[in-house]
Amino acid sequence: MSTLDCLIAGGGAAGCYAAITAARRGRRVGIVEHNPKGELGKKLRITGKGRCNVTNNCDRDTLLANIPRNGRFLYSAFSACSPADVMGFFEALGVRLKTERGNRVFPVSDSAGEIVSALRQECRRLGVQVIPGQVTDLLLEDGCCRGLLVDGTAYEAESVLLATGGMSYPATGSTGDGYDIARRAGHTIVPPEPSLVPLVIREKQCRDMMGLSLRNVTLSLYDGGKCLFQELGEMLFTHFGVSGPLVLSASCHIPQIEPDRYTLSIDLKPGLTPEQMDLRLQRDFQLFQNRTLFNALSKLLPKGMIPAAIQLSGMDGNIRVNQITKAQRLAFGAFLKAFPLTVQGFRSISEAIITRGGVSVKEVSPKTMESKLLPGLFFAGELLDVDAYTGGFNLQIAFATGYAAGCSI
């Protein structure tokens, strides 16, 4: 039996930030982590492709605009812990930061390991205890939460924070255990779904383009005739469909997946108007006037994309470009400005960057992150039903909710 002021289940971004916040206020803190040897920050190591997009260097209104659901719940947390506060926190620990395109903040070293090391070292300096093991339940006493049961051993504490993460990347420890613990405590769990996730596409040509990366294209997501998302950036073709930053962001705007309901449209040349696109085709066709269409697109499209573009457009790849009519040329130019793909579904939740859903925020105090149902129980991070678009916003949620809980516990 071990007694602490605060027990935190989960040593990820939210759990570590909360532990440091509480320990700096003189609290005796323990983190229970079920990764081997109690390894903290394992998921952080792979965020941002191993670079760790720490936060987004923007104001509170921009933060809230990048959270599609339950953004107002985070108003107080963001007021108390802004991106500038998070940046100052890590810089004070010796981590040099830089701001890149889209106000995305990364370590100058481009190493997520530096962020993880900073959190671990500060926890160690402050005397935060790391308890390896699996949390199986809460210890309840007189209607309050008073500790955790870890692999059959009771650990008492004045307050408990659940920061166990969602269900994305389960190999890093995010296995969804926290949902069951919170549910048994009486909390409503909004069904977890993948968010920021690759998309499965009906068109088999994606497999033929597997590994092809597109830069500076505009991706649009449609629900029938309604545009749900449109952004310029990068994407990637895979054996199952599409992935990459644009696709992950688009996936957040699909409220409920239904095969064939949603479509993607790729503007392969967003810098050209339809008229300019036609002039470009005319120039290329003049240059390669004796070639087939298949061989005349080498300057316009990536080589790996040419067969798919011809097939999906309905054009004859063996036609000589000097035989293509004006109507055919205009139609092909319009096709290249709206390359169509049909969404069949999400990839599995284990491939998602984050989880949508979780503990209902209606049952959690937005200022303290304390349960409204069970005094002494707090929540932070991805376990809560809050998620955001790509760009450092989700880590900012983790740090801000962790800070709010850390101050309160």
PELIN-V466714 format. One record per pair of residues at least 4 apart in sequence whose C-alpha atoms are under 7 Angstrom apart, sorted by the first residue. I is the first residue (numbers start at 0). J is the second residue. If there is no record, write none. Layout:
I:J / I:J
//
This chain:
0:153 / 0:154 / 1:154 / 1:155 / 2:154 / 2:155 / 2:156 / 3:27 / 3:28 / 3:29 / 3:155 / 3:156 / 4:26 / 4:27 / 4:28 / 4:156 / 4:157 / 4:158 / 5:27 / 5:28 / 5:29 / 5:156 / 5:157 / 5:158 / 5:159 / 5:408 / 6:28 / 6:29 / 6:30 / 6:146 / 6:156 / 6:158 / 6:159 / 6:160 / 7:14 / 7:29 / 7:30 / 7:31 / 7:159 / 7:160 / 7:161 / 7:162 / 8:30 / 8:31 / 8:32 / 8:134 / 8:160 / 8:161 / 8:162 / 8:163 / 9:14 / 9:30 / 9:31 / 9:32 / 9:161 / 9:162 / 9:163 / 10:14 / 10:15 / 10:30 / 10:31 / 10:32 / 10:39 / 10:40 / 11:15 / 11:39 / 11:40 / 11:42 / 12:16 / 12:40 / 12:43 / 12:397 / 12:398 / 13:17 / 13:162 / 13:379 / 13:380 / 13:397 / 13:398 / 13:400 / 13:401 / 14:18 / 14:162 / 14:401 / 15:19 / 15:118 / 16:20 / 16:398 / 16:401 / 16:402 / 17:21 / 17:401 / 17:402 / 17:404 / 17:405 / 18:22 / 18:28 / 18:405 / 19:23 / 19:122 / 20:24 / 20:402 / 20:405 / 20:406 / 21:25 / 21:26 / 21:405 / 21:406 / 21:408 / 22:26 / 22:27 / 22:28 / 22:125 / 27:127 / 28:127 / 28:128 / 29:127 / 29:128 / 29:129 / 29:130 / 30:128 / 30:129 / 30:130 / 31:129 / 31:130 / 31:131 / 31:132 / 32:37 / 32:38 / 32:39 / 32:130 / 32:131 / 32:132 / 32:133 / 33:37 / 33:131 / 33:132 / 33:133 / 33:172 / 34:38 / 34:172 / 36:131 / 37:129 / 37:130 / 37:131 / 39:119 / 40:44 / 40:115 / 41:171 / 42:46 / 42:171 / 43:51 / 43:111 / 43:115 / 44:49 / 44:111 / 44:112 / 44:115 / 45:49 / 46:50 / 46:51 / 46:52 / 47:51 / 47:52 / 49:110 / 49:111 / 50:105 / 50:109 / 50:110 / 50:111 / 51:105 / 51:110 / 51:111 / 52:103 / 52:104 / 52:105 / 52:390 / 52:391 / 53:104 / 53:105 / 53:391 / 53:394 / 54:82 / 54:103 / 54:104 / 54:391 / 54:392 / 54:394 / 54:395 / 55:82 / 55:102 / 55:103 / 55:104 / 55:390 / 55:391 / 55:392 / 56:82 / 56:83 / 56:102 / 56:103 / 56:104 / 57:61 / 57:62 / 57:82 / 57:102 / 58:62 / 59:63 / 59:77 / 60:64 / 61:65 / 62:66 / 62:392 / 63:70 / 65:387 / 65:388 / 66:70 / 66:386 / 66:387 / 66:388 / 67:387 / 68:385 / 69:385 / 72:365 / 73:77 / 73:365 / 74:78 / 75:79 / 75:365 / 75:366 / 76:80 / 76:366 / 76:399 / 76:400 / 76:403 / 77:81 / 77:399 / 80:84 / 80:85 / 80:399 / 80:402 / 81:85 / 82:86 / 82:395 / 83:87 / 84:88 / 85:89 / 86:90 / 87:91 / 88:92 / 89:93 / 89:94 / 90:94 / 90:95 / 92:117 / 94:106 / 95:106 / 95:107 / 96:104 / 96:105 / 96:106 / 96:107 / 97:104 / 97:105 / 97:106 / 97:107 / 98:102 / 98:103 / 98:104 / 98:105 / 99:103 / 99:104 / 103:390 / 103:391 / 105:109 / 106:110 / 111:115 / 112:116 / 113:117 / 114:118 / 115:119 / 116:120 / 117:121 / 118:122 / 119:123 / 120:124 / 121:125 / 122:126 / 122:127 / 123:127 / 132:149 / 132:150 / 133:149 / 133:150 / 134:147 / 134:148 / 134:149 / 134:150 / 135:148 / 135:149 / 135:150 / 136:147 / 136:148 / 136:180 / 137:144 / 137:146 / 137:147 / 137:148 / 138:144 / 138:145 / 138:146 / 138:147 / 138:148 / 139:143 / 139:144 / 139:145 / 140:144 / 140:145 / 142:373 / 143:373 / 143:374 / 143:375 / 144:158 / 144:159 / 144:373 / 144:374 / 144:375 / 144:376 / 145:155 / 145:156 / 145:157 / 145:158 / 145:375 / 146:154 / 146:155 / 146:156 / 146:158 / 146:159 / 147:153 / 147:154 / 147:155 / 148:152 / 148:153 / 148:154 / 149:153 / 157:375 / 158:375 / 158:376 / 158:408 / 159:375 / 159:376 / 159:377 / 160:376 / 160:377 / 160:378 / 161:177 / 161:377 / 161:378 / 161:379 / 162:378 / 162:379 / 162:380 / 162:382 / 163:173 / 163:177 / 163:382 / 164:173 / 164:175 / 164:380 / 164:381 / 164:382 / 165:173 / 165:174 / 165:175 / 165:353 / 165:354 / 165:381 / 165:382 / 166:173 / 166:174 / 166:175 / 166:348 / 166:349 / 166:354 / 167:173 / 167:348 / 167:349 / 167:350 / 167:351 / 167:352 / 167:353 / 167:354 / 168:173 / 168:349 / 168:350 / 169:173 / 169:174 / 169:349 / 176:180 / 177:181 / 177:382 / 178:182 / 178:188 / 178:357 / 179:183 / 180:184 / 181:185 / 181:186 / 182:186 / 182:187 / 182:188 / 186:358 / 187:358 / 187:359 / 188:357 / 188:358 / 188:359 / 189:356 / 189:357 / 189:358 / 189:359 / 189:384 / 190:356 / 190:357 / 191:354 / 191:355 / 191:356 / 191:357 / 192:348 / 192:354 / 192:355 / 192:356 / 193:347 / 193:348 / 193:351 / 193:353 / 193:354 / 193:355 / 194:250 / 194:251 / 194:351 / 194:352 / 194:353 / 194:354 / 194:355 / 195:247 / 195:248 / 195:250 / 195:251 / 195:351 / 195:352 / 195:353 / 196:247 / 196:250 / 196:345 / 196:346 / 196:350 / 196:351 / 196:352 / 197:241 / 197:242 / 197:246 / 197:247 / 197:345 / 197:346 / 198:240 / 198:241 / 198:242 / 198:342 / 198:344 / 198:345 / 198:346 / 199:239 / 199:240 / 199:241 / 199:342 / 199:343 / 199:344 / 199:345 / 199:346 / 200:239 / 200:240 / 200:340 / 200:341 / 200:342 / 200:343 / 201:341 / 201:342 / 201:343 / 202:340 / 202:341 / 204:208 / 204:307 / 205:209 / 205:236 / 205:237 / 205:238 / 205:240 / 206:237 / 206:238 / 206:239 / 206:240 / 208:236 / 208:303 / 208:304 / 209:236 / 209:237 / 209:238 / 210:235 / 210:236 / 210:237 / 211:235 / 211:236 / 211:303 / 212:234 / 212:235 / 212:236 / 213:233 / 213:234 / 213:235 / 214:232 / 214:233 / 214:234 / 215:231 / 215:232 / 215:233 / 216:231 / 216:232 / 216:233 / 216:265 / 216:266 / 216:267 / 216:268 / 216:269 / 217:229 / 217:230 / 217:231 / 217:232 / 217:265 / 217:266 / 217:267 / 217:269 / 218:229 / 218:230 / 218:231 / 218:245 / 218:263 / 218:264 / 218:265 / 218:266 / 219:226 / 219:228 / 219:229 / 219:230 / 219:263 / 219:264 / 219:265 / 220:226 / 220:227 / 220:228 / 220:229 / 220:249 / 220:262 / 220:263 / 220:264 / 221:225 / 221:226 / 221:227 / 221:261 / 221:262 / 221:263 / 222:226 / 222:227 / 222:260 / 222:261 / 222:262 / 223:260 / 223:261 / 227:252 / 228:249 / 228:252 / 230:245 / 232:245 / 233:243 / 233:244 / 233:245 / 234:242 / 234:243 / 234:244 / 234:245 / 234:246 / 235:241 / 235:242 / 235:243 / 236:240 / 236:241 / 236:242 / 237:241 / 237:242 / 241:246 / 242:246 / 242:247 / 243:247 / 244:248 / 245:249 / 246:250 / 248:388 / 248:389 / 251:388 / 256:344 / 257:344 / 258:342 / 258:343 / 258:344 / 259:341 / 259:342 / 259:343 / 261:341 / 261:342 / 262:340 / 262:341 / 262:342 / 263:339 / 263:340 / 263:341 / 264:337 / 264:338 / 264:339 / 264:340 / 265:336 / 265:337 / 265:338 / 265:339 / 266:335 / 266:336 / 266:337 / 266:338 / 267:335 / 267:336 / 268:336 / 271:275 / 271:276 / 272:276 / 273:277 / 273:333 / 274:278 / 275:279 / 276:280 / 276:332 / 277:281 / 277:329 / 277:332 / 278:282 / 279:283 / 280:284 / 281:285 / 282:286 / 283:287 / 283:295 / 284:288 / 284:295 / 284:320 / 284:321 / 287:295 / 288:320 / 288:321 / 289:319 / 289:320 / 289:321 / 290:294 / 290:295 / 290:319 / 290:320 / 291:295 / 291:316 / 291:317 / 291:318 / 291:319 / 291:320 / 292:296 / 292:316 / 292:317 / 292:318 / 292:319 / 292:320 / 293:305 / 293:316 / 293:317 / 296:300 / 296:305 / 297:301 / 297:302 / 300:304 / 300:305 / 301:305 / 304:308 / 305:309 / 306:310 / 307:311 / 308:312 / 309:313 / 309:314 / 309:315 / 309:316 / 310:314 / 312:331 / 312:334 / 318:322 / 319:323 / 323:327 / 323:328 / 324:328 / 325:329 / 326:330 / 327:331 / 328:332 / 329:333 / 330:334 / 331:335 / 332:336 / 333:337 / 334:338 / 346:350 / 347:351 / 354:381 / 355:384 / 355:385 / 355:386 / 356:384 / 356:385 / 357:382 / 357:383 / 357:384 / 358:382 / 358:383 / 358:384 / 359:383 / 359:384 / 360:383 / 360:384 / 362:370 / 362:371 / 362:372 / 363:368 / 363:369 / 363:370 / 363:371 / 364:368 / 364:369 / 364:370 / 364:371 / 366:403 / 367:403 / 367:404 / 367:407 / 368:377 / 368:378 / 368:379 / 368:400 / 368:403 / 368:404 / 369:375 / 369:376 / 369:377 / 369:378 / 370:374 / 370:376 / 370:377 / 377:404 / 378:383 / 379:383 / 379:397 / 379:400 / 379:401 / 379:404 / 380:396 / 380:397 / 380:400 / 380:401 / 381:385 / 381:397 / 386:393 / 387:392 / 387:393 / 388:392 / 391:395 / 392:396 / 393:397 / 394:398 / 395:399 / 396:400 / 397:401 / 398:402 / 399:403 / 400:404 / 401:405 / 402:406 / 403:407 / 404:408
//
